[in-house]
Amino acid sequence: MNELIIRLSDAEREECADLADATGRSPEELALDAVRALLKAERDRVGAQALRLAQRHAPLLKRLGA
């Protein structure tokens, strides 16, 4: 597993620690959950856009053999 270091302001770090405490998780777990949620949302967004483009350009893609 790889490590990623992010810089937070004192206020952000404190807010993260408070939320972690309130939810029974560690700040690292919160950050990992947030990164995973962002990656999934972007993957879904890009996938949906790719599907729209593929459908829109289906005749061209078919002619190109793609």
Phi and psi in degrees as GROMACS dihedral restraints (atoms count N, CA, C in turn):
[ dihedral_restraints ]
;  ai    aj    ak    al  type     phi  dphi    fc
    3     4     5     6     1   -96.3    20    10
    4     5     6     7     1   160.8    20    10
    6     7     8     9     1  -114.0    20    10
    7     8     9    10     1   141.3    20    10
    9    10    11    12     1  -127.3    20    10
   10    11    12    13     1   131.0    20    10
   12    13    14    15     1  -107.1    20    10
   13    14    15    16     1   127.8    20    10
   15    16    17    18     1  -121.3    20    10
   16    17    18    19     1   148.8    20    10
   18    19    20    21     1  -101.0    20    10
   19    20    21    22     1   128.8    20    10
   21    22    23    24     1  -119.4    20    10
   22    23    24    25     1   148.9    20    10
   24    25    26    27     1   -69.0    20    10
   25    26    27    28     1   165.4    20    10
   27    28    29    30     1   -58.0    20    10
   28    29    30    31     1   -41.0    20    10
   30    31    32    33     1   -65.6    20    10
   31    32    33    34     1   -41.7    20    10
   33    34    35    36     1   -65.3    20    10
   34    35    36    37     1   -42.5    20    10
   36    37    38    39     1   -63.3    20    10
   37    38    39    40     1   -42.5    20    10
   39    40    41    42     1   -65.5    20    10
   40    41    42    43     1   -43.0    20    10
   42    43    44    45     1   -63.9    20    10
   43    44    45    46     1   -40.6    20    10
   45    46    47    48     1   -63.7    20    10
   46    47    48    49     1   -43.2    20    10
   48    49    50    51     1   -64.4    20    10
   49    50    51    52     1   -40.7    20    10
   51    52    53    54     1   -63.4    20    10
   52    53    54    55     1   -45.2    20    10
   54    55    56    57     1   -65.6    20    10
   55    56    57    58     1   -40.3    20    10
   57    58    59    60     1   -60.7    20    10
   58    59    60    61     1   -45.5    20    10
   60    61    62    63     1   -62.0    20    10
   61    62    63    64     1   -42.7    20    10
   63    64    65    66     1   -68.3    20    10
   64    65    66    67     1   -27.3    20    10
   66    67    68    69     1  -104.1    20    10
   67    68    69    70     1     1.7    20    10
   69    70    71    72     1    71.4    20    10
   70    71    72    73     1    26.3    20    10
   72    73    74    75     1  -122.3    20    10
   73    74    75    76     1   169.2    20    10
   75    76    77    78     1   -88.6    20    10
   76    77    78    79     1   158.7    20    10
   78    79    80    81     1   -57.4    20    10
   79    80    81    82     1   -35.5    20    10
   81    82    83    84     1   -64.7    20    10
   82    83    84    85     1   -39.2    20    10
   84    85    86    87     1   -64.9    20    10
   85    86    87    88     1   -40.5    20    10
   87    88    89    90     1   -61.6    20    10
   88    89    90    91     1   -45.7    20    10
   90    91    92    93     1   -63.7    20    10
   91    92    93    94     1   -42.9    20    10
   93    94    95    96     1   -63.4    20    10
   94    95    96    97     1   -43.0    20    10
   96    97    98    99     1   -60.7    20    10
   97    98    99   100     1   -41.5    20    10
   99   100   101   102     1   -65.6    20    10
  100   101   102   103     1   -42.7    20    10
  102   103   104   105     1   -63.6    20    10
  103   104   105   106     1   -45.4    20    10
  105   106   107   108     1   -61.6    20    10
  106   107   108   109     1   -41.1    20    10
  108   109   110   111     1   -64.6    20    10
  109   110   111   112     1   -41.9    20    10
  111   112   113   114     1   -64.8    20    10
  112   113   114   115     1   -44.6    20    10
  114   115   116   117     1   -61.1    20    10
  115   116   117   118     1   -42.9    20    10
  117   118   119   120     1   -64.4    20    10
  118   119   120   121     1   -44.8    20    10
  120   121   122   123     1   -61.4    20    10
  121   122   123   124     1   -43.1    20    10
  123   124   125   126     1   -68.5    20    10
  124   125   126   127     1   -40.3    20    10
  126   127   128   129     1   -61.4    20    10
  127   128   129   130     1   -43.7    20    10
  129   130   131   132     1   -64.8    20    10
  130   131   132   133     1   -43.0    20    10
  132   133   134   135     1   -63.8    20    10
  133   134   135   136     1   -47.7    20    10
  135   136   137   138     1   -66.5    20    10
  136   137   138   139     1   -40.3    20    10
  138   139   140   141     1   -62.1    20    10
  139   140   141   142     1   -42.3    20    10
  141   142   143   144     1   -65.3    20    10
  142   143   144   145     1   -40.1    20    10
  144   145   146   147     1   -66.4    20    10
  145   146   147   148     1   -41.6    20    10
  147   148   149   150     1   -61.8    20    10
  148   149   150   151     1   -41.0    20    10
  150   151   152   153     1   -63.7    20    10
  151   152   153   154     1   -44.0    20    10
  153   154   155   156     1   -60.1    20    10
  154   155   156   157     1   -43.9    20    10
  156   157   158   159     1   -65.7    20    10
  157   158   159   160     1   -41.3    20    10
  159   160   161   162     1   -63.2    20    10
  160   161   162   163     1   -40.8    20    10
  162   163   164   165     1   -68.4    20    10
  163   164   165   166     1   -41.7    20    10
  165   166   167   168     1   -63.9    20    10
  166   167   168   169     1   -37.5    20    10
  168   169   170   171     1  -107.7    20    10
  169   170   171   172     1    23.3    20    10
  171   172   173   174     1   -55.1    20    10
  172   173   174   175     1   -45.1    20    10
  174   175   176   177     1   -61.0    20    10
  175   176   177   178     1   -42.0    20    10
  177   178   179   180     1   -64.6    20    10
  178   179   180   181     1   -45.8    20    10
  180   181   182   183     1   -61.2    20    10
  181   182   183   184     1   -37.6    20    10
  183   184   185   186     1   -64.6    20    10
  184   185   186   187     1   -43.6    20    10
  186   187   188   189     1   -63.0    20    10
  187   188   189   190     1   -34.6    20    10
  189   190   191   192     1   -80.5    20    10
  190   191   192   193     1    -9.7    20    10
  192   193   194   195     1    79.3    20    10
  193   194   195   196     1    21.8    20    10
